[in-house]
């Protein structure tokens, strides 16, 4: 769901001719993402995988770097990627998370009507937000 939203936003930005936006639809964040974050002025992380209990249709809130103890760098939180960007590159871009409320996560099942509605609301919000950032 999050990857689909990012792909929709990228197509929209290209069609609108919006310059300076970079989209990345990694399924999981990892240490290598810290460089891309460090090279950005503003970062929005989209998460539809764990927002089972958040507000519907989505939540949008600022993020701050936060070190975390982990035995693997194969999957990192957005806050940990921000902390790594600060530690390695001395950069602290403004950052937000857009957490789309999920309903169920059955493999190979199409999204529910509620999930599609939540994604549409999140897309509309983020399109308006990105226009204002211009």
N, C-alpha and C positions, 0 to 999 in steps of 0.2 A: 504494500500500500504506500509506504514512504517512497520507495523507488519510483513507483508510477507517478506520484505527485511531482517529484523532482524532474522526471522526464517531461511531464506536461508543462511545468514551469519553464523549462529550457526551450521547448518548442514555442511557447507563448512569447518569451523574451526575444527570440529570434524573429518571430513574426512582427513584433512591435518595434523591432530595431533598437532595442535597449542595449547600449554598449556598457562594457565594464563588469558584466555579471558573469560569474563562473559557476557552473553546476557540476556536482560530483554525486553520483548515486551509488557509492559504496554500500554494500550490504552491512558490513561491520566496520567500525572505526578501528584503526591500529596506529602504531607509532609513526608510520610513514605519513600519516595525515597531518602531523604537527607542522611540517614544512608548508603545506598548502594553507593551513590556518595562519601561520606566521606571515605569509605573503598577502594576506587579506586585510582589508580595512574593517569589514564587518562580516560575520559568519552567522548563518542560520542553520542549525541542525534540525532535520526532520526525523521524527521518530513515530512510527506507527506500530512498532513491535511490542512495546511494553506499556502502552497507555490504556490499560484495561480499567483503571479505577479513576482516571482523571475526569475533568469536566467535559461534557459533550458540547459541541462536536469536536473541540480541540482546546488546548491551552497554549498560550504564547507567553513566555517569560524569559527574562535575562538570565544569563549564565555567568559564572565566575570560575577561574581556574581552581582546581582542587586536586591535590596529589592523592593518589590512592595506591594502596598496597595490592599488588597483583602478581600471581605466579606466571602469567602469560601476557604477552602484548598482542595476542591475536584478536582480542576484542576489548576495546577501551570505552569508557564513558566520554561524552563530550567534554565534561569538566577536566578529565585527565588529559585529553588531547590539548586543551587550552593550557593546562599547566606545563605540559611538555614543550609547547611552542614558546612559552615564556622562558622556561629553563634553558632550552637549547638555542633559541634565536633572539631572546630578549624582546619578544613581541607579544602584546596583549590586545588583540582586536576586540571590538565590541562583539558580543555573542548572545544569541538567543536560541531557545529551543521551541519548536513547534511540535507539540505532542498530540497526534491525532487519536481521538478516542477509538479504541478497537472493541469489537464484539466477540469474535472468535477467530482462531488461527488454525483451522484444519488444513493440513497440507493438500495441495492440488484442488482445493475448493474455490469457487469464485467468491469474490467479496459479497457480503450481504448488502441489502439495500441501505441499511443504516450506515455501514462502512463507506459506501459510495457517497452518501449524503454528507458524511463527516469530511471526506476528502474534498468534495466540491466546496464546502464552506471554508475549509483550510486554504484551498487554492485561491478562492476569491479574496480572502483576507490577505494572503501573502502577496498577491498581485497588487492590491491597493497599497500595501505597506512598501513594497519595492518601488512603486511609482513615486511615493513620497520621499524615499531615500535619495532618489536621483541626483 
